[in-house]
């Protein structure tokens, strides 16, 4: 098992390098750069552009250098100095912008995951044990509705109902009075009180998917010979179900750890925009639109790194949870 962990950690190094290279190259694919987009924006607003200033900025940021040179300058600064560069649009250090958003993103992702588990686990077990019952049909119908309904539509519905009937806005996680305040107990409680709406909306599709997967896996386990043997020995039904088949069916819950952030950022950007959430999604979209290459590339690299680390943790937890997976890893090594 130790050799397996060491091998997986070593595999992470070329994986992260490939993520950084692909991310930087993709950002460079659109024609022009941040300055050309900025000039076009100023021209559309009827404002003049100082050619000398533009040339000075191009020289300062090396925007006329080859892509390979720009990539090496960026990645070497990260590896050797921990410097992610400076955002063109915000004129701030990229690391400051990232850490301002990544903490709230992680809090939202972890809370959504825990809520999804707490809801999906009992419902999925009940749906499998009571297959084809009225409750199973109701849960199945609700699950299909949850999977088919876009989360941004739920966000718009929540926003409309809250404003129309309660006169309140559901936008943002931090209230206006705490926006510029330092972190203290009051600000933490304010975030907690505002967190439940985006968590409920973002977790809808994930919870429905987990219910369906757990139901299918548990139905498969309940039909296996070891369950019949344990039942024939007189083991109480619920103890039998929870001790053996449920444990073997929980692998999908553990394996979801690795894709929490990519799902939140990649699939829930529209929810974050509708609800004005201060997460990484809207900032990443703006960086891509303005071709702010250092900010966008650093965001993708950080999120990719967290995904790789999360996948490693998922694999290790699966190996610890399921002896069958652990033995397969040992045999391969």
N, C-alpha and C positions, 0 to 999 in steps of 0.2 A: 504493500500500500504506500509505503514511503517513496519507493521508486516511482510509482504512478504520480504522486503529488509533485515530485521533483521534475518529472518529465512534462507535466502539464504547465508548471510555472515557467519552464524553459521555452515551451511553445508560445507563451504569452508575449515574449520579446519580439519575434518576427511578426506576430499578429498585430501588435500595437504599431510597429513600424509600417506595416502594410496599410493599417487604418489611417495613419497620419498622411502617408503618401497619396492614397486614393482621395482622401478628403481634400487635400490641398489642390490636387489636380482637377477635381470636379469643380471647385470654386473658381479655378482659372479658366474653365471652359467657356463661359459667356464672354462675348467680345467686350473689350475695354476693361476698366477697373473702377475703383471707387471714385477716382477723380473725374472720369468721364461721366459717370452717373451723376455726380455732384454738379458738374458743369451743365448737364442737360436739365437738372432740376432748377438751377439758378436761371437758365435761359427761359424755361417755361414760366418762371415767375417774373420775367422781364428785368432781371438784374444783370449787371455787367460782370465780366470775368476778367481778372487781372492775369494776363499771360505770364508775367514774371513770377507771380506768386504760385501759379500752377506748376511752372518748371521747377521752382524751389521745392515744392512739396514732392514732386516726382523724384528729384534728386535725394531728398531727405529720406524717403521711404524706399528708394530703390525700385520704383514701379516700372522703370524701363529696363531693368536687369532681366536676364533670362529666367524662366520659371524655376530651373534647377537651382540657380543662385538664390532666388527668393526663398525657396523651400529650405535650403541648407541654412540660411540665416535664421529662419523661423525655428526649425527643429533643433539646431545647435544651441540657440538661446534657451529653449525649454530644457534640453537634456543637461547642459553644462551650467546654466545660470538660473534655471527656474523662471525665465523671463518669457512670457507668452506674447510679448509685443504690446503695441498700443492700438486701441481702437481708433480708426479714422473718423468715424461718425460721432462717437461720444467723447473723443479726445481724453480718454482715461486709460489706465492700464487694464489690459484684458483680464488679468488675474483678479482685479477688484470687481469687475463686472460679473465674472463667472461666480465668484464666491458669494456675491450678493444674491444671486438667484439659485445656486445649486442647493443651498441649505433648505430653502422653502420647497424646492422641487423634491428633495429626498423625503422631507416630512410628509408632503402630500402623497408621494408614492408609497411609503411604508404604511401610512394610515389607510390608504385605499386597499392595499394588499391585506392588511389585518382584517378590515371590515369584510372584504370579499371572502376571506377564509371563514370568518365567524358565521356568515350567512350561508355560504355554499355548502359547508360541511354537513350540518344537520338536515338541510333540505335535500341534498344529494343522497344521503344515506336513507332518508325516509322514502324518497322517490324510487330507489332501487328495491328496498325491502317490500314496499307496497306497490309493486309493479302492476300497471293496468287498473289501479284503483282510481276513485274520483280525485283524490289528492294528487296522485301521480299525473293525471291528465291536466289538472289545474297548474301544477308546477311546470310541466312541459310547455303548456301554452304560454305562461308568463316568461319562461326562458327563451322561447322563440321570439316573443315580442321584444325582450331585452336585447337579443342579438341583432334583430332587424332594425331597431330604432337608432338612428344616428345620435351620438351623444351631444353634438352641438345643437340638435333640435330640442333635446331635453333641457339644455342650458338656456336656450331662448324661451322655452315654455316656463321654466322656473323664474327667469328674469321678468317675464311679462306678468305672471301671476303675483309675484312679490310686489311689483310696482303698482299693478292695477288694483289689487284688493287690500294690500297692507301698506302701500305708500312707502316702501323701502326698496333700496337698491341692493342686489346680491353681488354686485361687482366688487372685485378685490378681496383680499384676505385680511389686509391690515386696514383698520378704520382710519379716517382722515386725521383724527386727533393723535394717532400714534405713528403716522407716516414718517415723520422726521425725528421721532423720539428714540432714545437708546433702548436697547433690549432690557426689560425689567419684567417683573411678575405681571403687571397690568397689561403689557404688550403681549406677553405669552398667552394670557387668558383671552385676550381679544382675538388673537390668531386662532386659538382653539374654538372659540365661539363661532367664528366665521368659516371654519374649515369643513364643516359637515356637509354643506351644500355641494361644493366641487367634488368632495370625496364620494358623495352619493351618486352624482351624475357620472363621474369618470368610472366608478366601480360597477356601473350597471352591466355593461357588456361583459366585463371580466368575470363578474359573479355568475352571470347566466352561462358563460362558457364553462366555468369550473363545475357548475352543477351538472351540466350535460356530460362532461368528461368523467366526473366521479360516479355518476349513475351508470354509465356504460362500463367502466372498469369494475365497479362493484358487482354488477350483474354477471360479468364474466367470471369473477372470483367465486361467486355464490354457487356456480354450476360445477365447480371443480371437485374431484373426489375427496380431498382432505376435509372439505366442509361437510360432505355426507358422512364421512367417518366420524368426525367430531360430534355431529348431531346424533349419530347412532349410539355413541358412548354416553349420551345423556347430558351433554354440556348445555347449560341454559342458552336459549336462542340469542338474546341480546349480548351476552358475554361472548358467545361464539363469534357473532358478527363483528363486534368491536375489537376483539383480540386478534383475529386472523385476517378475514377478507378486507376489512376497512384499512388495516395497516398496509396491506399489499396494494390497495387502491389509492393511497395518498401520494404516490410519486408525482402526479401532475401538480399538486399543491407546492411541493418542494421545488420542482423544476421551473416554477414561474418566477423565482427570485432573479434569475439571470436577465429576463426581459422586462423588468418593471420600468426602468427608465426609458428604454427605446419605445415602449408602448405609450408611456405617458407623454413623451416629447413628440414622437412621430405621429401617434394616432389621436392625440388630444390637443393639438395645437389650436384648433378651432374653438374648443371649449375654453381654453385659456384666454383666447382673444375675446370671445363673447363675454366672459365673466371678468375680464381685466385682471387676470391672475398674474402675480409677479413671479412667474416661473421662467424656466429656460426657453420654453417653446416660442412665445412671441418675440423674445430678444433674438433668438436664432433665426427666425423668419425675417426679421428686419435686417439682420446682418447679411443674410443671403440676398435680399432684394437690393441692398445698397452696395453689395460686393465688398463689404468690409472683411477682407480675407483673413486677417489675423484673428478677429473675433469669431467669425464663423468656423474657421479651421480649428481654433482652440476649443470651441464648444463641442464640435464633433469628436475631437480627440479625447476630451475629458469624458464625454458620454460613452464613447466607444471603450475607453479604459474601464469605466465602471461596469459596462456590460460584460467585458471579458472577465473581470474579477467576480462579478455576480454569477456568471456561468460556472466558473471554477468552484465557487462556494456551493452552488446548486449540485454539481457533480459530487462533491465531497459529502454533502448532506445526504444525497441519495445513496451513496455507498455506505454511509453509516446507518441509514434508516432501513434499507432493503438488503439483506444478506446475499440475495441472488446477484445483485449488481456488484457487491463487494467481491464476491468470489470470481466473477467474470473479469474484473480488473486485475486480480491477483494472477489468474491464469494467463492473461495476455502479457503481463510483465514477466 
